[in-house]
Amino acid sequence: MSATGPSPSIDAERLRAFVRDVPDFPEPGIVFKDITPLLSDADAFRTMIDAFVVAFGRGGVDAVVGIESRGFILAAPVADRLGASFVPARKAGKLPGPTRSVSYALEYGEATLELHEDAIGAGQRVLVLDDVLATGGTAAAVGELVTGLGGSVVGFGFLIELDFLDGASKLGDHERLSLLHY
């Protein structure tokens, strides 16, 4: 697996055909990458999940963290197929019980993500999945949470990477798979 590109066995152009551009959403000047057409097509969805499963391999991952909210859609089936646990990374105040949190900078402000304190055990190998890698702050924050709980990030996976925002630079030397690049 390349640290920057798709697995050679994935037909990226086929997946790309299911991503719809929505201009001026959520605000003027933004072109939103809508993945709901891909999620609606069973074969495309399966292809996406297969790509992550093949790239990160069965037996090398103990837990898969999905970042709220579209990351949940990717992470849950990947965790199931890898025989790993699924761990939701949620916005502040959404998880009951004791949590560990980290705040990080956004383009226009700050956000906070949380994991349950008992979600990741010492030495667990963790894969972090989300739909889009943009500026990298969210994924890097989740990586910080995982290591803070004693886990080891084995890699990051994204359906889409927005290369022009250089989010990958915030992820260090971790393995990374982005199926589509824009």
TORKOLTOR-50466 format. One line per field, with one value per residue (C-alpha): residue number from 1; residue in three letters; x, y, z. Coordinates in Angstrom, 3 decimals, m for minus. Example, Ala and Ser with C-alpha at 12.3 -4.5 7.8 and 13.67 -1.06 7.14 Angstrom:
REM TORKOLTOR-50466
tigu = c(1; 2)
rolo = c(ALA; SER)
c1 = c(12.300; 13.670)
c2 = c(m4.500; m1.060)
c3 = c(7.800; 7.140)
//
This chain:
REM TORKOLTOR-50466
tigu = c(1; 2; 3; 4; 5; 6; 7; 8; 9; 10; 11; 12; 13; 14; 15; 16; 17; 18; 19; 20; 21; 22; 23; 24; 25; 26; 27; 28; 29; 30; 31; 32; 33; 34; 35; 36; 37; 38; 39; 40; 41; 42; 43; 44; 45; 46; 47; 48; 49; 50; 51; 52; 53; 54; 55; 56; 57; 58; 59; 60; 61; 62; 63; 64; 65; 66; 67; 68; 69; 70; 71; 72; 73; 74; 75; 76; 77; 78; 79; 80; 81; 82; 83; 84; 85; 86; 87; 88; 89; 90; 91; 92; 93; 94; 95; 96; 97; 98; 99; 100; 101; 102; 103; 104; 105; 106; 107; 108; 109; 110; 111; 112; 113; 114; 115; 116; 117; 118; 119; 120; 121; 122; 123; 124; 125; 126; 127; 128; 129; 130; 131; 132; 133; 134; 135; 136; 137; 138; 139; 140; 141; 142; 143; 144; 145; 146; 147; 148; 149; 150; 151; 152; 153; 154; 155; 156; 157; 158; 159; 160; 161; 162; 163; 164; 165; 166; 167; 168; 169; 170; 171; 172; 173; 174; 175; 176; 177; 178; 179; 180; 181; 182)
rolo = c(MET; SER; ALA; THR; GLY; PRO; SER; PRO; SER; ILE; ASP; ALA; GLU; ARG; LEU; ARG; ALA; PHE; VAL; ARG; ASP; VAL; PRO; ASP; PHE; PRO; GLU; PRO; GLY; ILE; VAL; PHE; LYS; ASP; ILE; THR; PRO; LEU; LEU; SER; ASP; ALA; ASP; ALA; PHE; ARG; THR; MET; ILE; ASP; ALA; PHE; VAL; VAL; ALA; PHE; GLY; ARG; GLY; GLY; VAL; ASP; ALA; VAL; VAL; GLY; ILE; GLU; SER; ARG; GLY; PHE; ILE; LEU; ALA; ALA; PRO; VAL; ALA; ASP; ARG; LEU; GLY; ALA; SER; PHE; VAL; PRO; ALA; ARG; LYS; ALA; GLY; LYS; LEU; PRO; GLY; PRO; THR; ARG; SER; VAL; SER; TYR; ALA; LEU; GLU; TYR; GLY; GLU; ALA; THR; LEU; GLU; LEU; HIS; GLU; ASP; ALA; ILE; GLY; ALA; GLY; GLN; ARG; VAL; LEU; VAL; LEU; ASP; ASP; VAL; LEU; ALA; THR; GLY; GLY; THR; ALA; ALA; ALA; VAL; GLY; GLU; LEU; VAL; THR; GLY; LEU; GLY; GLY; SER; VAL; VAL; GLY; PHE; GLY; PHE; LEU; ILE; GLU; LEU; ASP; PHE; LEU; ASP; GLY; ALA; SER; LYS; LEU; GLY; ASP; HIS; GLU; ARG; LEU; SER; LEU; LEU; HIS; TYR)
c1 = c(0.000; 1.267; 1.302; m0.244; m2.255; m4.924; m4.304; m3.459; m6.344; m8.988; m10.800; m10.665; m12.397; m15.368; m15.680; m15.133; m18.173; m20.333; m19.061; m21.243; m19.978; m22.385; m21.313; m21.682; m22.405; m22.300; m21.327; m20.544; m17.252; m17.114; m17.554; m18.862; m17.982; m21.252; m20.652; m24.297; m24.539; m21.594; m23.242; m26.459; m24.775; m24.142; m21.265; m19.479; m19.936; m18.564; m15.609; m14.770; m14.960; m12.938; m10.171; m9.656; m9.891; m7.327; m4.977; m4.883; m5.287; m7.036; m5.149; m3.163; m5.872; m7.521; m9.861; m11.192; m12.034; m14.673; m14.781; m18.230; m20.281; m19.586; m16.508; m18.892; m20.303; m16.856; m15.430; m18.197; m18.189; m14.382; m14.111; m16.525; m14.611; m11.254; m12.555; m11.831; m13.871; m15.554; m14.885; m16.787; m14.910; m17.643; m18.088; m17.910; m20.837; m22.175; m20.671; m21.985; m19.572; m15.927; m14.247; m10.911; m11.060; m8.816; m9.456; m8.024; m8.082; m10.456; m10.284; m12.764; m12.556; m11.989; m13.614; m13.373; m13.557; m13.926; m13.360; m14.541; m11.655; m12.001; m12.394; m8.720; m6.521; m2.783; m0.940; m4.006; m3.374; m5.823; m6.947; m8.574; m11.129; m13.001; m14.682; m12.498; m8.992; m9.009; m6.741; m5.824; m6.712; m9.548; m7.619; m4.516; m6.631; m8.063; m4.555; m3.582; m6.556; m5.648; m2.038; m3.124; m5.183; m2.190; m3.046; m0.871; m2.134; m1.375; m2.822; m5.345; m7.854; m9.967; m12.363; m11.339; m8.217; m8.246; m4.574; m4.511; m5.207; m2.136; m3.830; m1.510; 1.339; m0.345; m0.456; 3.232; 4.751; 1.669; 0.464; m2.310; m4.726; m6.837; m8.946; m9.706; m7.642; m8.910)
c2 = c(0.000; 3.404; 6.064; 8.541; 6.786; 4.209; 0.510; m0.593; m3.078; m0.368; 1.150; 4.725; 6.147; 3.841; 5.088; 8.696; 8.428; 8.068; 11.225; 14.237; 17.824; 20.208; 23.824; 26.451; 23.987; 24.448; 28.012; 30.015; 29.094; 25.545; 22.549; 19.764; 16.175; 14.283; 10.557; 9.541; 8.259; 5.934; 4.743; 4.078; 1.733; m1.671; m2.600; 0.743; 0.641; m2.913; m1.919; 0.929; m1.297; m4.043; m1.549; m0.723; m4.357; m5.494; m2.582; m2.950; m6.724; m9.070; m9.685; m6.452; m4.253; m4.585; m1.587; 0.708; 4.263; 5.998; 9.777; 11.349; 11.089; 9.797; 7.977; 5.697; 4.481; 3.352; 2.146; m0.158; m2.565; m2.457; m3.341; m6.220; m7.597; m7.235; m8.962; m5.795; m3.631; m0.448; 2.728; 5.958; 9.271; 11.760; 15.470; 16.729; 15.788; 12.960; 9.970; 8.867; 7.924; 8.851; 10.200; 11.530; 14.633; 16.691; 20.094; 21.134; 24.104; 24.407; 27.002; 29.161; 28.196; 25.109; 21.707; 18.939; 15.170; 12.466; 8.739; 6.630; 6.165; 2.386; 2.306; 1.641; m0.629; m0.370; m1.770; m2.084; m1.564; 1.036; 2.038; 5.484; 5.961; 8.989; 10.012; 13.040; 14.176; 17.951; 20.017; 16.986; 18.482; 16.078; 12.923; 14.121; 14.840; 11.318; 9.910; 11.890; 10.460; 6.904; 7.224; 9.025; 5.955; 3.671; 2.500; 2.529; 4.040; 1.526; 3.740; 6.245; 5.594; 8.062; 7.739; 11.207; 13.298; 16.976; 17.202; 20.993; 21.367; 19.255; 17.505; 14.529; 16.631; 16.529; 12.721; 12.020; 8.830; 6.659; 4.477; 6.235; 5.108; 7.626; 6.020; 9.215; 12.382; 15.813)
c3 = c(0.000; m0.908; 1.765; m0.629; m3.288; m3.872; m3.871; m7.428; m7.348; m6.852; m9.804; m8.527; m11.584; m11.023; m7.438; m8.513; m10.799; m7.672; m5.954; m6.705; m6.549; m4.820; m5.434; m2.718; 0.080; 3.023; 2.128; m1.023; m2.669; m1.258; m3.561; m1.320; m2.247; m1.719; m1.197; m0.807; m4.416; m3.670; m0.459; m2.388; m4.857; m3.253; m5.581; m5.185; m1.411; m1.251; m3.452; m1.076; 2.010; 0.282; m0.485; 3.192; 4.276; 1.707; 2.394; 6.166; 6.327; 8.681; 11.911; 11.953; 13.470; 16.875; 16.645; 13.922; 14.938; 12.824; 12.968; 13.383; 11.395; 7.903; 9.160; 11.072; 7.748; 6.577; 9.886; 11.122; 8.151; 7.913; 11.619; 11.132; 8.152; 9.943; 13.067; 15.042; 17.379; 16.174; 18.176; 17.510; 17.801; 18.674; 19.074; 22.659; 24.858; 22.669; 24.524; 27.916; 30.666; 31.177; 28.048; 26.914; 24.721; 22.506; 20.962; 17.635; 15.277; 12.359; 9.612; 11.503; 15.158; 17.251; 17.703; 20.273; 19.767; 22.382; 22.839; 25.754; 28.183; 27.906; 24.114; 23.341; 25.421; 25.927; 22.938; 20.699; 16.984; 15.702; 12.215; 11.907; 9.106; 7.800; 4.575; 3.747; 4.593; 4.254; 6.525; 8.668; 12.035; 12.796; 11.916; 13.763; 16.849; 16.783; 16.419; 19.521; 21.420; 20.407; 21.529; 24.700; 25.598; 25.010; 21.503; 18.418; 15.161; 12.395; 9.701; 8.451; 5.688; 3.730; 0.844; m0.403; 0.070; m0.889; m1.846; m2.192; 1.560; 2.512; 5.437; 5.083; 6.457; 9.892; 10.028; 10.426; 9.041; 9.534; 6.695; 4.806; 2.150; 0.285; m2.426; m4.333; m4.720; m5.696)
//
